[in-house]
Amino acid sequence: MDVRFVDSKHKSMIKDMWRYCFRDKDPFLSWYFEEKYRDYNTLAVYEDEIPVSSLQMLPYQLNFHGRLLDISYVVGAATLPEVRGKGYMKILLKRAVEIMRERGNVLNILLPFQYNFYRKYGWETCYYQKFYKIQMSDLKPIAKRYGRLRPVNINSDIDAMMSIYEKFIADKNGSIVRSKKDWTCIFTDHSFEGGMAYILEGENGNPEGYILYHLNAGVFNVHEMGFINSDAYRGLLWFVYAHAAQAEKVTWKAPIDDMTFISLSEPRRDIILNPFVMVRVLDVEKLLCLLYDMTPKAPDLVFYIEDPLIDWNTGTFSIFNGQVNKKQIIHKNDEMVLSCSINVLAQLAMGFISPMQAYQMGVLHTSNIQNIERAEKLFKKQNNFINDYY
């Protein structure tokens, strides 16, 4: 058994592994392995010089509390059935964490096939979506015609889409910063599934909103909706409602802070909090340094962190006078110490939960409540949003 980056001659084997494990088909599969796949971002476990387990680390930039972080999105984690149960994915994940840290990444994200599987290796859920399953008629009170709607032209409208998206995520945390190439990929993938896209221009002719959607078997499925003001928001919902003759139902995985539910004509519908992307801390010391640097008058704190996969993240980390140091001399039960798992630290760092919430849930421990109050100054609650699947 050997773990290494994939040899170029084995690209087709990785593609076949993806096809078998995820049941994806062409044209998506061939397109993905042409546009997204790279040997130097793909790790594999080899048996007898044959790749039998693999994962990919796609590079992106993430908006983290107003700063741009280079990250990797782990995708395509798969193992052939004949070698499952040997612990190969754990080996791959550990090596991936080492490589991503070497590349300067502080955080990693992934969309799991099973949350408990990745949780035991230090990943934790930091994003939720508000999943609407409603009747088309429910939108009538809030839908309002506004501006001009027209189909998106992939060649000429990317700049407008980028501008709307950047304004839409301005009050959100943890969003992928999308390049023109990313938008091209989004449109291409969307088209493979029969998806359509419209852009909304305001009264002055400037782009103010967009919607990506599918129509299937009497259901209007909203994939993504971005807007820069309430008029555009209501105008896009009017566009959805205008399909009442074609669809009786609407589904929409909306941002977690979306408030559409309070204006529905019949609010007793399926509105589900849907878990989405998980986050992992790759380097505790660098993460704490980053947070401290972003926090005016940051307090002195001491953390004891336990990481089930990585030794360098396990131990006591002190923050004094702007300096973060790993120590071995302070016990986790000392009254100065805040103690938690690497999983909880990811949720705190992303602003998914506050220190007080973590303390009340029994996942952040301290014998001195004043430590929680100080930690509240370092870890601020955020409105996390991401709608990228790979």
FENBEL-V408699 format. One record per backbone hydrogen bond with DSSP energy under -0.5 kcal/mol. CO is the residue of the C=O (numbers start at 0). NH is the residue of the N-H. Records with the same first field share a line. If there is no record, write none. Layout:
# FENBEL-V408699
CO->NH ; NH
This chain:
# FENBEL-V408699
1->45
3->43
6->9
7->10
9->12 ; 13
10->14
11->15
12->16
13->17
14->18
15->19
16->20
17->21
18->22
24->28
26->30
27->31
28->32
29->33
30->33 ; 34
31->35 ; 36
37->40
38->5 ; 41
40->42 ; 56
41->5
42->54
43->3 ; 45
44->51 ; 52
45->1
46->49
49->46
51->79
52->44
53->77
54->42
55->57 ; 74
57->72
59->70
60->176
61->63 ; 68
62->64 ; 173
63->66
66->63 ; 68
68->61 ; 70
69->105
70->59
71->73 ; 108
72->57
73->110
74->55
75->77
77->53
79->82
80->83
82->85
86->90
87->91
88->92
89->93
90->94
91->95
92->96
93->97
94->98
95->99
96->100
97->101
98->102
99->104
100->103
105->281 ; 282
106->71
107->279
108->73
109->111 ; 277
113->117
114->118
115->119
117->120 ; 122
118->121
123->278
126->275
127->255
128->130 ; 273
129->131 ; 253
130->271
131->251
132->269
133->249
134->137
135->138
136->139
137->264
138->141 ; 142
147->200
149->198
151->153
152->155 ; 156
156->160
157->161
158->162
159->163
160->164
161->165
162->166
163->167
164->168
166->169
168->171
172->384
174->62
175->177
178->182
179->183
180->184
181->185
182->186
183->187
184->188
185->189
186->190
187->191
188->192
189->192 ; 194
190->193
195->212
196->151
197->210
198->149 ; 200
199->207 ; 208
200->147
201->204
205->201
207->227
208->199
209->225
210->197
211->222 ; 223
212->195
213->215 ; 220
215->218
217->247 ; 248
218->215 ; 220
219->221 ; 250
220->213 ; 222
221->252
223->211
225->209
228->232
229->233
230->234
231->235
232->236
233->143 ; 237
234->238
235->239
236->240
237->241
239->242
240->243
242->245 ; 246
247->135
248->219
249->133
250->221
251->131 ; 253
253->129
254->257
258->261
259->262
260->263
266->268
268->270
269->132 ; 271
271->130 ; 273
272->274
273->128
276->125 ; 126
277->109
278->123
279->107 ; 281
282->286
283->287
284->288
285->289
286->290
287->291
288->292
289->293
290->294
291->294
293->295
294->297
300->318
301->337
302->304 ; 316
303->339
304->314
305->341
309->312
310->313
312->314
314->304
315->326
316->302
317->319 ; 324
318->300
319->322
322->319 ; 324
324->317 ; 326
326->315
328->330
330->333
333->336
335->301
337->303
338->364
339->305
340->344
341->345
342->346
343->347
344->348
345->349
346->351 ; 352
347->350
350->381
353->357
354->358
355->359
356->360
357->361 ; 362 ; 363
358->361
364->338
367->370 ; 371
368->371 ; 372
369->373
370->374
371->375
373->376 ; 377
374->377 ; 378
377->379
381->383
382->172
